[in-house]
Amino acid sequence: MNHDRQDVNHPDHKAPDKRETPAEKKERKDHASDNQDQALEETFPASDPVSPFVPAKAPE
């Protein structure tokens, strides 16, 4: 499958053979949520840690 389930205008998109049960819907949503959580965890740290600023000594 080269598209997501919300891409209703995709030529490969077909009507489901049967309605999704509440348990199947919960499982699908939990799986999507887990995937999103994992992807978010993989983005950390989003940048290099902030280095502490040490000001230079004032000129005499």
C-alpha positions in Angstrom: 0.0 0.0 0.0 1.5 3.3 -1.0 -1.0 5.6 0.7 -2.6 6.1 4.1 -6.2 5.2 5.0 -7.3 8.8 4.8 -6.2 9.2 1.1 -9.7 8.5 -0.2 -9.0 9.8 -3.7 -6.2 7.4 -4.3 -7.0 4.9 -7.1 -6.1 1.9 -5.0 -8.5 3.0 -2.3 -11.5 0.6 -2.0 -14.4 0.5 0.3 -13.8 -1.9 3.2 -15.3 -5.4 2.9 -16.9 -5.1 6.3 -17.3 -2.5 9.0 -14.6 -2.1 11.6 -15.6 -3.4 15.0 -15.0 -1.1 18.0 -12.2 -3.5 19.2 -10.5 -3.3 15.7 -10.8 0.5 15.7 -9.2 0.7 19.2 -6.4 -1.6 18.1 -5.8 0.4 15.0 -5.7 3.7 16.9 -3.5 2.3 19.6 -1.1 1.0 17.0 -1.0 4.4 15.2 -0.5 6.2 18.6 2.4 3.8 19.5 4.0 4.5 16.1 3.7 8.2 16.6 5.2 8.0 20.1 8.1 5.9 18.8 8.7 8.4 16.0 8.6 11.3 18.5 11.1 9.5 20.8 13.5 9.0 17.9 13.6 12.7 17.2 15.1 13.5 20.6 17.4 15.3 21.2 16.0 17.6 18.5 19.2 19.6 18.5 22.6 19.6 20.2 22.4 20.4 23.9 22.8 24.0 24.8 26.3 24.8 25.8 26.8 26.9 28.9 27.7 30.5 28.2 30.9 31.6 29.9 31.4 35.4 29.4 34.8 36.6 28.6 36.6 38.6 31.2 36.1 42.4 31.0 39.1 44.2 29.5 41.1 46.2 32.0 
